[in-house]
Amino acid sequence: MRMAKIYVHVGIYDLFDKFEFWQLKNDIETSILAVNLLAC
């Protein structure tokens, strides 16, 4: 679980960097959930 969270954190900055941080600054939690869903 911890490794997954770390991967998600790194993945978010890597993915959303291309999306101009989509809404990462305002919705970090939502972004994490979205990445988790994609990871599943």
C-alpha positions in Angstrom: 0.0 0.0 0.0 2.8 2.4 0.9 4.7 1.7 -2.3 1.5 2.3 -4.2 1.0 5.7 -2.6 4.6 6.7 -3.3 4.2 5.6 -7.0 0.9 7.6 -7.1 2.6 10.7 -5.8 5.5 10.4 -8.3 3.0 9.5 -11.1 0.8 12.5 -10.3 3.6 15.0 -10.7 4.9 13.2 -13.8 1.5 12.8 -15.4 -0.1 16.1 -14.5 3.1 17.9 -15.4 2.0 17.3 -19.0 -1.5 18.5 -18.2 -0.2 21.7 -16.7 -1.0 20.4 -13.2 -4.7 20.1 -14.3 -6.2 20.8 -10.9 -3.5 19.2 -8.9 -2.9 22.3 -6.8 -6.5 22.6 -5.7 -7.5 18.9 -5.8 -4.5 16.8 -4.8 -6.8 14.2 -3.1 -9.0 13.9 -6.2 -6.0 13.5 -8.4 -4.7 10.8 -6.2 -8.1 9.0 -6.4 -8.1 9.4 -10.1 -4.6 7.9 -10.4 -5.5 5.1 -8.1 -8.5 4.2 -10.2 -6.3 4.2 -13.3 -3.8 2.1 -11.5 -6.5 -0.4 -10.7 
